[in-house]
Amino acid sequence: MYGTLVTLLVIDALFMIVLVLLQSGKSAGLSGAISGGAEQLFGKQKARGVDAFLHRATIITGVLFFIFTFALGYLVQG
C-alpha cells in the first residue's frame, strides 16, 4: 500500500508540474504590451477552452496531491 501511494503521489506531482508549465501567462509587463496586438489580430479566444481545461486539470491534480499526501501520512503514522 505504501509503495502504491508513493508511486501515485510522484506521478500526480509530475503531471501537475507539466500542467502548470503548459498554462499561458497573464501577459503582464512589456511582453504583454508587445504580444497584445498579436493576440487581438490572431484571436486569443481559441485558446480559452484549452486554458480552462488546463486550469481545471491543475485543480484536480492539486486536490489529488493533498489526498495522497494525507493518506500517506496517515499510513506511515499508523
N, C-alpha and C positions, 0 to 999 in steps of 0.2 A: 504494500500500500504506500509506503514511504517513497519508494522509487518511482511509482506511478505519479504521485503528486509532484515530486521534484521535476520529473520529465514534463508534465503538463504545465508547470509553472515556467520552466525555461522556454518551452515552445510559445506560450502565451506572451511572455516578455519579449521575445524576438519578433513575434507578429505585431505586437503593439509598437515596437520601435520602427518597424517598416511602415506601419500605418501613419505614424506621426511624421516620418520623413516624406511620405508621399503627399501630405496635405500642402496646399498652397499657402503662401504667406498673406498677410493683410495689406500688402502694398503700401507700407508706410515709408516716409522719408523720400530721399532723392530717387531711389529706384522705382518707387511707386509713381512719382511725377513723370518719370521718363516713360515707363511702360503703360501709364494710364491711358494715353491716346491710342496705343496699340490695342488695349483691351476693349476700348469703345469701338474701334474700327473693325476688329475681328470678332467681337462679341464674347463676353465673359459668361453669358447666360448658359452656354452649353456645358460648362464645367461645374455648374452649380449642383447638378444631380450627382456627379462624382464626388464633389466636396461634401455634400450631405451624407452620402454613403460612407465616406471615409470618417466623417465625424461620428456617426452612429456606431460604426465598427470599432472606433477607438474607445468610445464609452463602454461598449460591451466587453472589450478586452481588458479595460481597466477594472471593471466590476469583477470579471473572472479572476484577474490577478489578485485582488483583495480576498476573494473567496478561497482561492487556492492557498494563499499565504496564511490566512486564519486557520484553515483546515490543517495545513502542515504544522503550524504552531501548536494546535490542539493535539495533533497526533504525537508530536515529539514530547510535549509536556506530559501527556497521559500515558 
